[in-house]
Every structure is written in C-alpha cells, then in structure tokens.
Amino acid sequence: MIVAAIAAASIGQVFDGALLIVIFATSGAIEALVTQRTADSVTNLLSLAPEQATRLTRNITGDDLEVIDTAELRIGDLIPVRPGERIGGDGVVMEGISEVDQAAMTGESVPVRRTPGQDVLFGTVNGTGSLTVRITSPASESVVARMVSLVAEASETKSTRALFVEQVEQRYSLGVVIAALIVFALPLALREDFRDSLLRAITFMIVASPCAVVLSTMPPLLAAIANAARHGILIKSATVMESMGRTQLVAFDKTGTLTEGAPVVTKVTPAADRSTEDVLTLAAAVEQHSEHPLGGAVVRAARANVIPTTGFRALPGRGVEGVIEGQLVRVIQASDEHEDTIGTVVEVFVDEHLAGTITLEDALRPDATATVARTGAITSHPVHLLTGDNRRTAADIASRTGITEVHSRLLPTEKAATVRRLEDDGIQVLLVGDGVNDAPALASATVGIAMGRHGSDLALETADAVVIRDDLSTIPSAIELSRTAHRFIVANLIIAGTFIAVLVFWDLIATLPLPLAVAGHEGSTVIVGLNGLRLLRARAWR
C-alpha cells in the first residue's frame, strides 16, 4: 500500500495517495481492534479476580486473620468470604451456605447454591451468606489462569486452513506483482498514456492483494476459542477448533466421564480367612497413593487410619500394588468371573492369594443421557463407549445413556487401538476421557478432550481440549461452534473473493477510481474481520 501511495503521488494523484494511506491506516486499526477483542474477551476475566484475600489461621489461642495478595495463597489455606466479596481462589467450601454468582466464569444465568464440600471458583461473587473456603489450587493454576494461558497459546497457533491460505498467499502475491507489471506494460506498449497505464496498474495491485482472504480464517477461529473458554471448555489451538467441526464419531470413557467419577463401595466379599475390615484396610493402604477415583472410594470406605505402604506401583489398566509389612498386596480389576455383576469389581491379593473382592458403583452424571443423545444427533456415526469395566456394567451404563456401540474390558493400549482402528477406516474420532489410562487413546484420536476438574495431569496434558468444569453439554456445543466457525470462514472467503473479482474486473475493463479501489479493498478486509468477531456473541454458543 505504501508503494502504491508513493506511485500515485508521483503521477500527481497526491490527494488519492494520501487518502489511500488514511484508509489503509484506519483499516489496520480496525483489524487490530478485531483481533484484540478476541483476546480481551478472555483476558478480561483476570480483572474479575480480587487482588487480595483474607487468610484464616486457626490455633489454640483463637483465629488469626491476615490480609494477603491472592498470589500468595497456597493449597490448604483457609479464606473467609463475606457476603458480596469475590472468592480469592479455586477451592472447596468448608463452612457456611450461600449462593455464588458464577455467570462470568461458567455462563450460568442464576447464582448457584454452595454448601460444605462443594467447589467454588476464583473470581466468582459470594451472595448473602458467609463461607469459609479451603484453597485447592494456587492462583497461577486457577481456572481463570488456565483459561487465559491456554487461549493465549491457541491465539499464537494457526489452523491448517490458515497455513494453507498463507502458503497460497505468498505465491499469489508474487503473481499479483507480475500481473501488475503486465497491466502497466501492455497498454504502454499499445501507446496508451503513461500516467493512465501506471494508475491502472497501481489500482490493480491494490484491489488484487489478498489481505481480506488472509484475514478470513483466524478471526472466526480465535473468536470461537474465546467463546468456548467463557463457557468452560478450553481449546488448545486453532487447529483443534477447526478439527472439532469435522468430528464424525464421539467416544466416551465411562468412569469420571459419563459417571461422576466418585464411586462408592457397595459390597465387600472377604475370603474365608479374612474379615470385611481386613480386606478394606489392605486395599486402602495401597490405594491411598493412587489417583484413580476407585482408589479414593476404597480409602473413604476404610474410614479408619490407613496403614503405611512401601514400594507403591501403578499397573496401568489393571490396578495398583504395594508392600505392607513385607507382604505384596495387589488391588487389581477383577477377571471375567464377575461379568454378571453391575459395578466394578476389584480383587485384593496378598502374596498372590485372594483376600477378597470389593464391588463399587458409580453414579451417572445428570447431563450424560442428554449429551449422548445430542452428540449422536450431530455426528454421522453412533456414539461409542470405551471402558475397562466388565460387560454387565458397561451395558448398564450404555442402556441408561442410549449408547449402542460398547467396548468393555479394554486395557489402555486396547482403547488406543480401538480409536486407531476407527481412524484408519477414515472416521474422525473425538474421544472424551479423564484418567491416566485414557491418555494413549486421547493422543490417538483426531481430537482428545479431558475432563478438567478431576482429570489426571497426564490426560490434561495429552488432550487437545479441556472441559474445565466437567459439564458434558459443552462438548456437542463446541462441535457445533466449530462448524459455525467453518461456515463463517467459507462466507468470509466468498466475500473476499467476490470483492477481488469484481474490483479487478472493473479495473481491467473500465476505469476504477483509486479511492473507490482502496475503499473496496479495505472495506472487504474490515467486513471479514467484523464477521468473524460475531462468534464472540453469547448467542453463538448453543
């Protein structure tokens, strides 16, 4: 544009050259505003977080209150939250009952009731009651911080389509320069006026430049990423957002994904020489070091003090083991002998001798059935269930959620192999999981989504997206948002291509005024940018 402005001024079109610079600068400012709005929509969440919090320290002489920066809060700290205050960190309510306004974080239109044992989020607003909250993650690892960090990383990536457009743009730009030289030289060779030939070439170079085409792809994707983050699902890159819309099949893990991930012990069957308490105590001693929800349920059921264990080792997809008073204790998933049992059965072995079995059941998430139905309706293949549980339990969950394709008793490698087999058949799979055993399958799928609240660190690291508040309904919404972004990109490319074609044709067969050429070119750039920005609106999320 600078070259075109200088060339216009050199042939006496000083006003047109100056106007070109003004319009170009104005367009650039609007483009920058469009891009910044996408980032601001999420980073502005940081302004919701309070800078200070009151830390409560309890001792034998009474309670001490200390006002500190929220960045100094550590896991386990207690903070009192008075009515109307913002909560200073992600945590769990220890005392009090209140309603918390989470609209800015989760999009919930009304405050939600919070009682002891329930989670609260950094930056949300306490209602009329007083709460005492125990911090569960430092400020740098809060939901807000993770949202800002992941969206910032996603904003720095480019989608496959954007990279393709940029590659084409490099060759196209060279072609425009060569074509502009021809547009200038050919009429000149036919004895047309030099000034008219140069002005036509300048105009051609302006209207044929692909600025609007280049801007057609990233704003819709980045706006969609920001909108999804506001509703609790973090997309790690523009490529992932683009890929989600091409999902043909969605597969769910069971425990911690379709279910609450907080199973309870329903039955303990000891061996002849053991008691129920003995079996639970041995299992809990080993499971206290496990990250799996089943292990936590066993520990909770034991109730009494858990005895120490050495030599703990996880057996991926099978269970855990450890040494207790010189004896090797293994807690592993039961064999096919328990296929008729609804729930998950684990066997407790002491030095390879069966000490007993423990049966656990897990509650189905309230939104699981509706999410499966909606997901199946928007994809071309039925929803699949991939689980390590026995066939009876898997069939029970499948029947309650409406899933028809069930794969049970899968080891982690078998889950990944099942996903790869579907991918090899040309089916683009989106897998939803939460545990260490899901990580290989998450990596194998076209898109892997981890349940963020209780998901393992490995699953969160491996996944392409994270459901930050474990709301399953965000998954089909994100797929539909990705498809909407794709439609916006196509519309943008059509708009940009139409403007270029019309203006180039006008310039070649008639006289296109330079100011109108600049207005048309820059106007198309602004239009596609603003069109992409529409995906930031709340109603774009369904």
SEPAMAR-572066 format. One record per residue (C-alpha): residue in one letter; x, y, z. Coordinates in steps of 0.2 Angstrom, whole numbers. Layout:
! residues N
<A, <X, Y, Z>>;
...
//
This chain:
! residues 542
<M, <0, 0, 0>>;
<I, <14, 12, 4>>;
<V, <22, 8, -13>>;
<A, <5, 11, -22>>;
<A, <3, 28, -12>>;
<I, <20, 34, -17>>;
<A, <17, 29, -35>>;
<A, <0, 38, -35>>;
<A, <9, 54, -28>>;
<S, <22, 53, -42>>;
<I, <10, 55, -56>>;
<G, <1, 69, -47>>;
<Q, <-13, 59, -38>>;
<V, <-7, 67, -21>>;
<F, <-24, 68, -13>>;
<D, <-28, 50, -19>>;
<G, <-11, 44, -12>>;
<A, <-14, 52, 5>>;
<L, <-32, 45, 5>>;
<L, <-25, 28, 2>>;
<I, <-14, 29, 17>>;
<V, <-28, 36, 28>>;
<I, <-40, 22, 23>>;
<F, <-26, 9, 25>>;
<A, <-21, 15, 42>>;
<T, <-39, 16, 48>>;
<S, <-42, -2, 41>>;
<G, <-27, -8, 50>>;
<A, <-33, -1, 66>>;
<I, <-50, -9, 64>>;
<E, <-41, -26, 61>>;
<A, <-30, -24, 76>>;
<L, <-46, -20, 86>>;
<V, <-55, -35, 79>>;
<T, <-40, -46, 84>>;
<Q, <-38, -38, 101>>;
<R, <-57, -40, 105>>;
<T, <-54, -59, 104>>;
<A, <-40, -59, 116>>;
<D, <-49, -47, 128>>;
<S, <-64, -57, 129>>;
<V, <-55, -70, 140>>;
<T, <-40, -60, 147>>;
<N, <-53, -48, 154>>;
<L, <-58, -62, 166>>;
<L, <-42, -58, 176>>;
<S, <-50, -41, 181>>;
<L, <-63, -51, 190>>;
<A, <-51, -59, 202>>;
<P, <-48, -50, 218>>;
<E, <-30, -44, 221>>;
<Q, <-31, -48, 240>>;
<A, <-39, -61, 251>>;
<T, <-40, -64, 270>>;
<R, <-31, -79, 276>>;
<L, <-38, -88, 291>>;
<T, <-26, -97, 303>>;
<R, <-33, -107, 317>>;
<N, <-23, -111, 333>>;
<I, <-26, -114, 351>>;
<T, <-27, -96, 356>>;
<G, <-40, -92, 343>>;
<D, <-42, -87, 324>>;
<D, <-29, -76, 316>>;
<L, <-34, -66, 301>>;
<E, <-21, -59, 289>>;
<V, <-24, -49, 273>>;
<I, <-13, -55, 259>>;
<D, <-11, -55, 240>>;
<T, <-21, -69, 232>>;
<A, <-5, -74, 223>>;
<E, <2, -79, 240>>;
<L, <-12, -91, 244>>;
<R, <-6, -109, 245>>;
<I, <-15, -126, 244>>;
<G, <-24, -129, 260>>;
<D, <-26, -111, 266>>;
<L, <-42, -106, 273>>;
<I, <-51, -90, 267>>;
<P, <-67, -82, 275>>;
<V, <-78, -75, 261>>;
<R, <-90, -62, 267>>;
<P, <-107, -58, 258>>;
<G, <-104, -48, 241>>;
<E, <-85, -52, 241>>;
<R, <-76, -61, 226>>;
<I, <-68, -78, 230>>;
<G, <-49, -77, 231>>;
<G, <-45, -94, 224>>;
<D, <-52, -111, 217>>;
<G, <-57, -121, 232>>;
<V, <-69, -131, 242>>;
<V, <-82, -124, 254>>;
<M, <-78, -130, 272>>;
<E, <-91, -120, 282>>;
<G, <-106, -110, 278>>;
<I, <-120, -110, 265>>;
<S, <-123, -96, 251>>;
<E, <-127, -93, 233>>;
<V, <-112, -89, 222>>;
<D, <-113, -79, 206>>;
<Q, <-103, -89, 193>>;
<A, <-110, -81, 177>>;
<A, <-94, -73, 172>>;
<M, <-85, -89, 173>>;
<T, <-97, -103, 168>>;
<G, <-111, -93, 160>>;
<E, <-124, -99, 172>>;
<S, <-138, -86, 172>>;
<V, <-143, -88, 191>>;
<P, <-132, -89, 206>>;
<V, <-129, -107, 212>>;
<R, <-131, -114, 229>>;
<R, <-114, -119, 238>>;
<T, <-113, -130, 254>>;
<P, <-99, -138, 263>>;
<G, <-89, -150, 251>>;
<Q, <-94, -141, 235>>;
<D, <-82, -132, 224>>;
<V, <-81, -113, 221>>;
<L, <-71, -104, 208>>;
<F, <-58, -90, 208>>;
<G, <-66, -73, 205>>;
<T, <-84, -78, 207>>;
<V, <-95, -67, 218>>;
<N, <-102, -73, 235>>;
<G, <-120, -70, 239>>;
<T, <-129, -66, 255>>;
<G, <-121, -80, 266>>;
<S, <-103, -81, 273>>;
<L, <-92, -95, 268>>;
<T, <-75, -102, 273>>;
<V, <-66, -109, 258>>;
<R, <-51, -121, 258>>;
<I, <-39, -117, 243>>;
<T, <-36, -132, 232>>;
<S, <-25, -124, 219>>;
<P, <-14, -108, 219>>;
<A, <-19, -93, 209>>;
<S, <-7, -97, 195>>;
<E, <-16, -114, 192>>;
<S, <-34, -107, 194>>;
<V, <-47, -110, 182>>;
<V, <-46, -91, 176>>;
<A, <-27, -93, 174>>;
<R, <-28, -109, 164>>;
<M, <-41, -101, 153>>;
<V, <-30, -86, 149>>;
<S, <-15, -96, 147>>;
<L, <-22, -109, 135>>;
<V, <-32, -96, 125>>;
<A, <-16, -86, 123>>;
<E, <-7, -101, 117>>;
<A, <-21, -105, 105>>;
<S, <-20, -87, 98>>;
<E, <-2, -90, 93>>;
<T, <-6, -105, 83>>;
<K, <-13, -106, 65>>;
<S, <-26, -118, 58>>;
<T, <-22, -130, 44>>;
<R, <-33, -119, 33>>;
<A, <-24, -103, 38>>;
<L, <-7, -110, 35>>;
<F, <-13, -116, 18>>;
<V, <-20, -99, 14>>;
<E, <-4, -91, 19>>;
<Q, <6, -103, 8>>;
<V, <-5, -99, -7>>;
<E, <-5, -80, -2>>;
<Q, <14, -80, -4>>;
<R, <13, -86, -22>>;
<Y, <-2, -76, -26>>;
<S, <6, -60, -20>>;
<L, <21, -63, -32>>;
<G, <8, -67, -46>>;
<V, <-1, -50, -42>>;
<V, <16, -41, -44>>;
<I, <19, -49, -60>>;
<A, <2, -46, -66>>;
<A, <3, -28, -61>>;
<L, <18, -26, -72>>;
<I, <9, -33, -86>>;
<V, <-6, -22, -83>>;
<F, <6, -7, -84>>;
<A, <17, -13, -98>>;
<L, <4, -20, -110>>;
<P, <-6, -4, -113>>;
<L, <10, 6, -113>>;
<A, <16, -5, -127>>;
<L, <0, -1, -136>>;
<R, <4, 18, -134>>;
<E, <-8, 21, -120>>;
<D, <-4, 36, -109>>;
<F, <10, 33, -96>>;
<R, <0, 41, -82>>;
<D, <-16, 31, -86>>;
<S, <-6, 15, -88>>;
<L, <3, 17, -71>>;
<L, <-13, 22, -62>>;
<R, <-22, 7, -69>>;
<A, <-8, -4, -63>>;
<I, <-7, 4, -46>>;
<T, <-26, 1, -44>>;
<F, <-25, -17, -50>>;
<M, <-11, -20, -37>>;
<I, <-22, -13, -23>>;
<V, <-38, -22, -27>>;
<A, <-30, -39, -31>>;
<S, <-20, -40, -15>>;
<P, <-26, -54, -4>>;
<C, <-27, -45, 13>>;
<A, <-46, -50, 16>>;
<V, <-43, -68, 11>>;
<V, <-29, -69, 24>>;
<L, <-40, -62, 37>>;
<S, <-54, -73, 33>>;
<T, <-48, -88, 43>>;
<M, <-41, -84, 60>>;
<P, <-53, -71, 67>>;
<P, <-68, -84, 67>>;
<L, <-57, -97, 75>>;
<L, <-50, -86, 88>>;
<A, <-67, -79, 92>>;
<A, <-74, -97, 94>>;
<I, <-60, -102, 105>>;
<A, <-63, -87, 116>>;
<N, <-82, -90, 117>>;
<A, <-79, -109, 121>>;
<A, <-67, -104, 135>>;
<R, <-80, -92, 143>>;
<H, <-92, -107, 143>>;
<G, <-80, -119, 152>>;
<I, <-71, -128, 138>>;
<L, <-53, -124, 134>>;
<I, <-47, -127, 116>>;
<K, <-28, -128, 115>>;
<S, <-26, -122, 97>>;
<A, <-34, -115, 81>>;
<T, <-31, -132, 73>>;
<V, <-41, -141, 86>>;
<M, <-55, -129, 85>>;
<E, <-55, -132, 66>>;
<S, <-54, -151, 68>>;
<M, <-68, -152, 81>>;
<G, <-81, -147, 67>>;
<R, <-76, -162, 57>>;
<T, <-79, -174, 70>>;
<Q, <-89, -190, 64>>;
<L, <-89, -200, 79>>;
<V, <-88, -196, 98>>;
<A, <-82, -210, 110>>;
<F, <-84, -208, 129>>;
<D, <-74, -216, 143>>;
<K, <-85, -221, 157>>;
<T, <-78, -218, 175>>;
<G, <-76, -200, 178>>;
<T, <-83, -195, 161>>;
<L, <-101, -202, 159>>;
<T, <-101, -205, 178>>;
<E, <-97, -194, 192>>;
<G, <-80, -201, 195>>;
<A, <-84, -203, 213>>;
<P, <-89, -221, 215>>;
<V, <-94, -229, 232>>;
<V, <-91, -246, 239>>;
<T, <-107, -256, 239>>;
<K, <-101, -273, 244>>;
<V, <-86, -282, 251>>;
<T, <-84, -301, 250>>;
<P, <-69, -307, 260>>;
<A, <-61, -324, 258>>;
<A, <-64, -337, 272>>;
<D, <-49, -332, 282>>;
<R, <-52, -313, 281>>;
<S, <-64, -301, 288>>;
<T, <-73, -287, 278>>;
<E, <-62, -274, 288>>;
<D, <-46, -283, 284>>;
<V, <-50, -283, 266>>;
<L, <-54, -264, 266>>;
<T, <-39, -260, 276>>;
<L, <-27, -269, 265>>;
<A, <-34, -261, 249>>;
<A, <-35, -244, 256>>;
<A, <-17, -245, 262>>;
<V, <-11, -247, 243>>;
<E, <-25, -236, 235>>;
<Q, <-20, -221, 246>>;
<H, <-6, -217, 233>>;
<S, <-17, -219, 218>>;
<E, <-25, -205, 208>>;
<H, <-40, -216, 202>>;
<P, <-57, -212, 208>>;
<L, <-60, -231, 213>>;
<G, <-45, -230, 224>>;
<G, <-52, -214, 233>>;
<A, <-68, -223, 236>>;
<V, <-59, -238, 244>>;
<V, <-49, -226, 255>>;
<R, <-65, -217, 260>>;
<A, <-74, -234, 264>>;
<A, <-60, -239, 275>>;
<R, <-63, -224, 287>>;
<A, <-50, -230, 300>>;
<N, <-32, -224, 299>>;
<V, <-24, -230, 283>>;
<I, <-8, -241, 287>>;
<P, <8, -236, 278>>;
<T, <14, -244, 262>>;
<T, <30, -245, 253>>;
<G, <35, -249, 235>>;
<F, <19, -242, 228>>;
<R, <17, -245, 209>>;
<A, <3, -242, 197>>;
<L, <-2, -256, 185>>;
<P, <-9, -246, 170>>;
<G, <-26, -253, 166>>;
<R, <-26, -266, 179>>;
<G, <-23, -258, 197>>;
<V, <-10, -255, 210>>;
<E, <2, -264, 221>>;
<G, <12, -261, 236>>;
<V, <21, -269, 251>>;
<I, <13, -270, 268>>;
<E, <23, -277, 282>>;
<G, <34, -287, 270>>;
<Q, <19, -294, 260>>;
<L, <15, -289, 242>>;
<V, <-3, -283, 241>>;
<R, <-11, -280, 224>>;
<V, <-28, -272, 221>>;
<I, <-32, -276, 203>>;
<Q, <-48, -276, 192>>;
<A, <-57, -292, 193>>;
<S, <-57, -306, 179>>;
<D, <-71, -312, 168>>;
<E, <-78, -322, 183>>;
<H, <-88, -306, 189>>;
<E, <-95, -302, 172>>;
<D, <-113, -303, 179>>;
<T, <-110, -290, 192>>;
<I, <-116, -272, 189>>;
<G, <-102, -261, 195>>;
<T, <-84, -263, 196>>;
<V, <-76, -277, 205>>;
<V, <-58, -276, 211>>;
<E, <-49, -291, 219>>;
<V, <-37, -289, 233>>;
<F, <-22, -301, 233>>;
<V, <-9, -304, 247>>;
<D, <6, -313, 241>>;
<E, <-4, -319, 226>>;
<H, <-18, -326, 237>>;
<L, <-35, -319, 235>>;
<A, <-40, -310, 251>>;
<G, <-57, -304, 245>>;
<T, <-66, -293, 232>>;
<I, <-74, -276, 233>>;
<T, <-88, -270, 222>>;
<L, <-90, -252, 218>>;
<E, <-103, -242, 208>>;
<D, <-103, -225, 201>>;
<A, <-117, -213, 199>>;
<L, <-121, -207, 181>>;
<R, <-119, -188, 178>>;
<P, <-136, -179, 177>>;
<D, <-132, -172, 159>>;
<A, <-124, -189, 152>>;
<T, <-140, -195, 143>>;
<A, <-145, -178, 135>>;
<T, <-127, -176, 130>>;
<V, <-125, -193, 122>>;
<A, <-142, -190, 113>>;
<R, <-137, -173, 106>>;
<T, <-119, -179, 101>>;
<G, <-126, -194, 92>>;
<A, <-138, -182, 83>>;
<I, <-125, -170, 76>>;
<T, <-112, -184, 71>>;
<S, <-113, -196, 57>>;
<H, <-109, -212, 67>>;
<P, <-116, -218, 83>>;
<V, <-108, -214, 100>>;
<H, <-96, -227, 107>>;
<L, <-92, -231, 125>>;
<L, <-74, -237, 129>>;
<T, <-71, -244, 146>>;
<G, <-61, -256, 156>>;
<D, <-76, -261, 166>>;
<N, <-85, -278, 164>>;
<R, <-98, -281, 151>>;
<R, <-113, -280, 163>>;
<T, <-108, -263, 170>>;
<A, <-104, -256, 153>>;
<A, <-120, -262, 146>>;
<D, <-130, -255, 161>>;
<I, <-122, -238, 158>>;
<A, <-125, -239, 139>>;
<S, <-143, -243, 141>>;
<R, <-146, -229, 153>>;
<T, <-137, -216, 141>>;
<G, <-143, -223, 124>>;
<I, <-126, -229, 118>>;
<T, <-127, -243, 106>>;
<E, <-108, -246, 102>>;
<V, <-100, -253, 118>>;
<H, <-82, -259, 120>>;
<S, <-79, -266, 138>>;
<R, <-64, -273, 147>>;
<L, <-51, -263, 137>>;
<L, <-33, -260, 143>>;
<P, <-26, -243, 139>>;
<T, <-17, -250, 124>>;
<E, <-33, -258, 118>>;
<K, <-43, -241, 120>>;
<A, <-30, -233, 109>>;
<A, <-30, -247, 96>>;
<T, <-49, -246, 95>>;
<V, <-48, -227, 91>>;
<R, <-34, -230, 79>>;
<R, <-44, -243, 70>>;
<L, <-59, -231, 68>>;
<E, <-47, -218, 62>>;
<D, <-39, -230, 49>>;
<D, <-57, -233, 42>>;
<G, <-57, -214, 38>>;
<I, <-68, -209, 53>>;
<Q, <-63, -194, 63>>;
<V, <-65, -198, 81>>;
<L, <-67, -186, 96>>;
<L, <-63, -195, 112>>;
<V, <-68, -189, 130>>;
<G, <-58, -196, 145>>;
<D, <-51, -192, 161>>;
<G, <-38, -204, 168>>;
<V, <-20, -209, 165>>;
<N, <-27, -225, 156>>;
<D, <-36, -214, 143>>;
<A, <-20, -204, 138>>;
<P, <-15, -216, 124>>;
<A, <-32, -215, 117>>;
<L, <-33, -196, 119>>;
<A, <-17, -195, 109>>;
<S, <-23, -207, 95>>;
<A, <-40, -198, 92>>;
<T, <-41, -183, 80>>;
<V, <-47, -173, 95>>;
<G, <-45, -178, 113>>;
<I, <-55, -169, 127>>;
<A, <-51, -171, 145>>;
<M, <-62, -169, 160>>;
<G, <-53, -155, 169>>;
<R, <-60, -155, 187>>;
<H, <-55, -172, 191>>;
<G, <-44, -177, 176>>;
<S, <-26, -184, 179>>;
<D, <-12, -172, 174>>;
<L, <-7, -184, 160>>;
<A, <-24, -184, 152>>;
<L, <-25, -165, 154>>;
<E, <-8, -163, 146>>;
<T, <-11, -175, 132>>;
<A, <-29, -169, 127>>;
<D, <-32, -156, 114>>;
<A, <-46, -148, 124>>;
<V, <-51, -147, 142>>;
<V, <-69, -147, 150>>;
<I, <-64, -136, 164>>;
<R, <-80, -138, 175>>;
<D, <-85, -156, 169>>;
<D, <-100, -150, 160>>;
<L, <-103, -163, 147>>;
<S, <-115, -152, 137>>;
<T, <-101, -141, 132>>;
<I, <-94, -155, 121>>;
<P, <-108, -155, 107>>;
<S, <-110, -136, 109>>;
<A, <-91, -135, 105>>;
<I, <-93, -146, 90>>;
<E, <-107, -135, 83>>;
<L, <-97, -119, 87>>;
<S, <-83, -126, 77>>;
<R, <-95, -130, 62>>;
<T, <-102, -112, 64>>;
<A, <-84, -105, 63>>;
<H, <-81, -116, 47>>;
<R, <-97, -108, 39>>;
<F, <-90, -90, 44>>;
<I, <-74, -94, 36>>;
<V, <-82, -100, 20>>;
<A, <-93, -85, 20>>;
<N, <-78, -74, 23>>;
<L, <-68, -82, 8>>;
<I, <-83, -79, -3>>;
<I, <-84, -61, 2>>;
<A, <-66, -58, 0>>;
<G, <-65, -67, -17>>;
<T, <-81, -58, -24>>;
<F, <-73, -41, -19>>;
<I, <-57, -45, -28>>;
<A, <-65, -52, -43>>;
<V, <-77, -38, -45>>;
<L, <-64, -24, -42>>;
<V, <-51, -32, -53>>;
<F, <-63, -35, -67>>;
<W, <-69, -17, -66>>;
<D, <-51, -11, -66>>;
<L, <-47, -21, -82>>;
<I, <-62, -17, -92>>;
<A, <-65, 1, -87>>;
<T, <-58, 15, -76>>;
<L, <-59, 11, -57>>;
<P, <-56, 27, -47>>;
<L, <-42, 24, -35>>;
<P, <-51, 30, -19>>;
<L, <-65, 18, -23>>;
<A, <-52, 4, -26>>;
<V, <-45, 7, -9>>;
<A, <-62, 8, -1>>;
<G, <-67, -8, -8>>;
<H, <-51, -17, -4>>;
<E, <-50, -11, 14>>;
<G, <-69, -12, 16>>;
<S, <-69, -31, 12>>;
<T, <-55, -33, 25>>;
<V, <-64, -25, 38>>;
<I, <-80, -34, 34>>;
<V, <-72, -51, 35>>;
<G, <-64, -46, 52>>;
<L, <-80, -40, 59>>;
<N, <-90, -55, 53>>;
<G, <-78, -67, 62>>;
<L, <-80, -56, 78>>;
<R, <-98, -61, 78>>;
<L, <-93, -78, 85>>;
<L, <-89, -69, 102>>;
<R, <-108, -66, 105>>;
<A, <-116, -76, 118>>;
<R, <-130, -82, 106>>;
<A, <-116, -90, 95>>;
<W, <-115, -103, 109>>;
<R, <-129, -116, 108>>;
//
